[in-house]
Amino acid sequence: MRKWGPLTAVCLGTFMLLLDVTIVIVALPDMARALGASLSDLQWVIDGYALALAALLLGIGAAADRFGRRRVHVAGVVLFAAASLACGLASSPTALVAARGVQGVGAAAMFATTLPLLASVYGGRERSVALGLWGAVSGAAAAIGPVVGGLLTEGPGWRWIFFVNLPVSVAAIWLTARTVPESHGAQGRRIDWAGTVAFAVFAGAMTYAVVRAGSQGWTSASTLATFGVAALALLCFVLVERRVEHPLLELSLFRKPGFVGVMTGALAFNAAAFAVLPYTSIWLQTVLGLSPVQGGLAVLPLAATAFVVAAVGGRLLHGVQPRLTIGVGLALIGIGTLGQAVLGAGSSWPALLPGLVVAGIGTGLVSPAIAGAALASVPPERAGMAGGAVNTFRQLGYAFGVAVFGTVLTSRMGETLSTGQSHALAGGGAPGLRAAGVPEHAMRAAFASGLNTAAVVAGVVGVVAGVAVLLLVRGPRQARPVPEAGAVPEAVRAG
């Protein structure tokens, strides 16, 4: 317990927060029916969590260095558990979305402190073992999320995908308090709260504008006004980061082509690989009539292939330049996602299988390499900032991707259906897939067309990002190992 208790405690928290990214996917149709949620509501169930996680990761990481990482980590688990309870008890889409946002805040506190806590406890070979096991747990959480979500949704009900977090949270808090020592970062650093708020407003307004564009139109006054708020918030963030003594993200790093390439890859990675899957799950269950468990198993090939490739590739590809593994991996993700754009009114789930497997191979190549490439693209004293930035960009890419691809899907569906059917769809129930007056065959064809278009956009994003990484990340240095305890805090914060 004394030796591996800290690893177990941290892995429990990591497993929960990453599981909640994917476990929700197969429960979306049941949530929609139970709460009367629209497609945009379902987008926010996913994006509320991902946005809070992305927007607050760097700021909370800096706060943890000052106030104590264990203290912030435990507070994050407590908040995550309370929000999970609120999610499970939600009686409306608004209540569920709000609780998911709070859950994301707790997840950010857990995620930002995970690696610094491990690095402060373990050194040398033990640290390598601990980080390897942590990475395996992270991959396993993503892989089994859809299946666990399907089992819980089909069994006790969708609310249990949140209730199951409660006993795990209790165990994580007890283990953390008993086995994990407190640690701090460099003293005297001021927390960039203004930058944190500006970045959060930018991310939230941008996502809201894209989701709103799906129903109100890209040129409507409300959509343009929200884009304006996002642009103003981004400008404020840039001005703040240029002036504060300890910025969340040092903007001078973007003068380095390698750093720009890695951040571009991180932003595109989660978007191209995972952001279409929520809509694929809706198609599998609502259009094809698969059960939640069957829907989870249908998308499992992507995560399972990624897990195997990451485990095997880590040994076989040692020494290969990160720009190659990331660039080729992103291209494969794009090709695999494009390969999923083959659906028609009569298609079934096996049509997705080849594309999911190819995308999974690409995911297995990119996932282990991208953090190390971020660290290698900056000076040693900026390693912690780069590590936090790559995780932030990944989650932000997922949030933006869910918003953009959902808008693309609904827009294409509206174009495919007749005028009267489009009005019925807009006023329809659950995700609008059983709208009155829309024949089943027309709905199947329209949704397949919308999902194909979303997959094409996601695939292009992946391929373009892969090419960008190959062009921008030139002559990379070898990724630096995590330093020994005592020099750890800055090098691994949030990374």
N, C-alpha and C positions, 0 to 999 in steps of 0.2 A: 504493500500500500504506500509506504513512504517513497519508494522508487518510482513506481508507475502510476500512483494516484493522480498527480498533476496532469499527466497525459490523458488519463481516462476522463477526468473532469472537463478538460478543455475539448476533448473529442466529442463528449456528449453535447456540449453547447454547439459546436460546429455542425455536428450531425443534424441537430434540430433546425438550425437556421437555414442550412442548405436544403434540407428535406422540404421545408416549407416553400421553397421556390418552385419545386416540381410536383409536390403532393397535391397541390390545389388543382392542377391541370385537368385531371379526369373527373373532378367533382363539380366542375363548372356547370354542366347541364342540370344537375340535381339542385345546385344552389339557385339557378335561374328559375326553376319551377317552384321551389319552395318560397322564394322571396319575391317572385315576380320581377326579376332583374332583366334589364335590357342588355344588349351586347356591349354598349359603352360602360354599363355598370360592371360587367364581367372584366372588361379591360382594366378598370380601376381596382378591382379586387387583386389583380396581379401587380399592376403598376404602383399602387399605393405602398406596397411592401418594398418593391425594388427601388422606387424613388427615394424613400426614406433611408434605405440602406446605402444607396449611392451618394446621396447628398450630404449625409452626416458622418460618413466613414472617416474622412481626414480630420474633421473637427473634433470628433470624439476621441480619435487616436491621440491628438495633441493634449486634450483634456486629461486623458488617462495617464499620460506621462507625468502630468503635474499632480493630479489628485490620488494616484495609485491605480495601477492596472487591475489588481485583483478586486479592489473596491468597485471600479467601474464595470468590470466583467460581471460580478455578482448582481449589481444593480441592473445591468442589461438582461440577465436571466430572469430576474424578478419581474421586470417590465414586460419581457417577452411572454412569460407565463400568464400574467394578468391580462395582457392583450389577447392571448390565445383563448382564455376563458370568455372574454368579451366577444371574440369572433364566433365561438361556438354557440353563444346565447343570442346572437344578433337576430333581430326580427324584421329588419329591412335592409335593402342594399346600402343605404347611406351609413347605417350603423356598422355593417360589415366592412365597408371601405375604410371608415374612420379607424376601426379597431386594427385593420391590417396595416394602416400607416403607423400606428403606435407600435405594433409588433415589429415593423421595420426599424424603428428607433432602437428598440431593445436588441435587435439583431446586429445593428451597426456597432453598438457598444460591445457585444460579444466578439464580433469578427475583428474589430480594430485591435483588440487586446489579445487575441488568440496566440499569434506567433511571438509577440514580445514576452508573454508569460512562459511559453515553452522554452524560449531561448534564455530566459533568466534562470531556469531550473536545470536545464540539461546542457552539457558541454561535450566536445569531442565526439567520439563514436556514438554515445548515447543520444546526442542531439540529432545526429543523422538518422538514427533508428526512430526517434520520436517524430521528426518531421516526415519521414517516410510513411509511418503509420497514420499520421494526421492526414497526409495526402490521400492515402488509400481510403480512409473514412470519408473524406470529402467526395471522392469519386463514387463511393458506394451510395452515399446519400442521394446524389443525383440519379444514379442508376435505378435504385429501388423505389424512388419517390412515386412514380406513376402507378406501380403495382400496389404499394402500400395504400396509396390513395384510393385505388379501385377496390381493394379488399374492405377498407373501412367504409367507403361510400355505399358499397353493395351490402355490407353487413349491418352494423349498428346505425349507419347514416353519415352524411357528409359532415355533420357537426363534429364527429369524432376525429376528423383529421386535425382539428384544433385541440380537442380535449386530451388527445394522446400526449400532447406536449407537457401536461401538468405533472404527471409522475416523473417524467424524464427531467423536468426542471428542478424538482425537489431533490432528486439524486445528484444533479449537477451542482446545485448550491451547496449541499452537504459536503460533497467531495472537495469542492473548491475551497470552502472555509476550513476544512480539516487538513488538506494536503498542499495547497498552493501558497507559497510565501508572497508577501507583498513586494512590489518592485516599482520603481519610478524611473522616469527618463531624465534628461538633462534639466537641471534646475534653472530657474530664472527665465524660462521661455514663456512669453505671453501668448495666450490663446487667441487665434484670429476669429473671433465670433462674428465680426462684420463680414468677413469673407465667407464664412459658413452660411450665414443667412442669405447673402446675395446669391451664392451658388444654389442653395435650396430653392429660392424663388425662381431662378432661371430654369432649373430642371423641371419644377412643377408646372410653371406657366407654359413652357414649351410643350410638355406632354399634354397638358389640358387643351392647348390650342389645336394640336394634331387630332386628338380625340373629338373635339368639338367640330373640327372641319368635316368629319365624316357625316355629321347630321345637319350642320348649318351651312356648309360650303366653305371653300378655302378663301373666298373673297367677301364673306359676310363681315359686317362691322364688328361683331363680337369676336370672331376669329382673328381678324386683323389687330384688334385692340389687345387681345391676349398675346399674340406674337410680339406686339410692341412692348408689353410688360416684360416678356422674356428677354428681348433685346436690351432693354434698359437695365435689367438685373445683371445681364452678362457684362455690360459696360461698367456697371458699378463694381462687379467682381474684379475685373481687370484693373480698375483704378485702385481698389483697395490692395490687391496683391502687389502692385508696384510700389506702394508706400509703406506698408507695415513692415516691422522689423523681422518678424517671423511668419512669413506667408504660408498659407495652406499648400499652395502650389507655386513654385518659383517659375515665373513666366519665361525667364531666360532659357529654361530647359527646352522650350519649343524652338529655339534657334538651332538645336541639334537635329539634323535629319533622322538620325537613328531613334531618338526619343519620339519624334513625331510619328515615325513609322510604327513603332511599338504601340503607341497610344491609339493610332488608327486601327491597328490590328485588334487591340483589346476592345475598342468600341464596336467594331464590326463582328467580333467573334460571337458574343452571346446573342447579338441580334440575328445574325445569319443562321446560327446553329439551333437556337431554342425559341425564338420569339414567334415563330409560326405554329409551334406545337399546341398552344391553347386552342387555336381555331381548328387544327387537325383533330383534336380531341372532341370538340363540339360536332364536327362532321361525322366522326366515327360513331358517336353515341346518338345524336339527335337525328341525323340523316340515315345512317346505316342501321341504327337500332342496336348497336353492340352494348353489352353491359359495361359498367365501370371497370370491372376487372379485365374484360376483353379489350376495352379501350386502352387500359394501361399496358397490357401485354403487346398491343399492336405498335405502340411507340417505343417499347423497351429496346428494340434492336439498336437504336442510335446510342443510348446510354451504355448498354452492355458492350457494344463494340468499342466505344470510346474507352471504357474501363480496361478492357483487355489490351488494346493498342497502347494505352498509356503505360500499363504495367510492363509489357514486353518491350516497347520502344525505348523506355528509359534505359534499358541495358544495351540494346542493340544499336541505338543511335547516339550513344555517348561520344562526344567529341565532334559531332556534326554541328555546323554553324546554326545558331538559332534562327537566323534569317531564312534558312532553307526549310527547317521544320515548320516554322510559323507560316511562311509564305505559301509553301506547298500545302500545308494543312488547311489554311483558309481557302485556297483554291478548291481543294477537295470538298470542303464544307459547301462552298458555292455550287459546285457541280452536283453534289448529292442533293442539295435543296432544289436545284433546277430539275433534277431527276424525279422529284415528287410532284412536279407540275404536269401530271399526265392523267388527271382525273376527268371523268365524264359522268353523265347521269347514271350510268349502269356500273360504275367502278366500285370495287370493294377494297378492303384494307391491304391485300397482298400487292396492289399496285404501288404502294408506298415503300415496300420492303427494300428494293435495290437502292433507292435514294437515301433511305435512312441509314443503311449500312455504310455507304460511301461517306455520308456526312459524319457518321460515327468514327470512321477511320481518321478523318481530318480533325475532328474534335480531340481524339486521343493523341494526335501529334502536337496540337497547339497548346492544350491545357497545361502540360508539365513545363513547357519551354517559355511561355510568355512572361512569367514573373522574373525568371532568370535573365531574360533578354532586357527587361526594363531596368534591372539593377546594373547590367553591363553597359547600358547606354548612357549612364550618368557618372559623374565623379563619386568616389566613395562616400563623401560627406552628404550626398543627396540620395543615397540608396533608400533610406526609409521613406522619403517623399515619393520616390519613383515606385516603390512597392505599393504604397497606399494609392497612388494615382492609377496604377494598372487595375487594381480591384475596383476602384471607383468607376473607371471608364467601362469596365466589363458590365457592371450592374446598370450603369446608365444606358449602355447599348441595348441591354435587354428591355429596359423600360421604354426607351424610344422605339425599339423595334415592335413591341406589342402594340403601341399606339399607332404607329405608321401602318403596319400590316393589317391591323383591324380596320383602319380607315380605307385602305386599298381594297380590302375584301368587300366591305359594305358598298363602296362606290361601284365596284364591278358588278355586284349583285344587282344593284339598282339599274345599271345600264342593260343588263341581260334581261330583266323582267320588263313586262309592259308597264305603261304609266299607272294603270289601275292596280296592278300587282305590286308595284313599288310603293304606292301609298299604303297598301295593306301590310307590306313588310315593315314600313316605318312605324306603323301603329300596332304591330303584332306583339305577341307576348314573349315570354322567356327570352331566348336570344332572337326572337322574331322568326324562328324557323318553321313555326306552325301557324303562320299568319292566315287569317280567314280569307277565303277567296283566291288563294294561290294553290293551283294544283300541285300534287306531290312531285310529279315528274318535273315540272317547271322549277320547283324549289330545289330539287336534287341537282338539276343542271346548273341553276344559278349559283348555288353554293359551291359546286365543283369548279365553276369558272372563276369565282371570287378567290377560292383557295389556291387555284393554279396561278392567278395573277400575283397574289401575295408571295407565293413560293418563288416566282420568277424574280420579283423585286429583291427578296432576301438572297437568292442565289447570285444575282448580279453584285449585290453588296459584298458578299463573300469573295467572289472572284476578283473584283476591283481592289479590295483591301489586300488580298494576297499579292497581287502585282505591286501595290504600293509598298508593302513590306519588303519585297525583293529588291525594289529600286532604291528605297530610302535607307534601309539598314545595311550599311556597307562595312565590310571589314570589322565585324564585332569582336570585342574582347571576350574572353571566356567569362562566364558569369561567376562573380565572386562568391565564395562560400560565406555562410553566415559567421561573423566573428565570434570569438569566445565570450563567455559571460563576463560582463564588466564593460565591454565595448559594444554590447548588443543593442541597447535601446534605440539609438537613432537608425541603426542599419536595418532593423526589422519591423519598425513601427508600422502597423496596419498592412504589412506586405505579405 
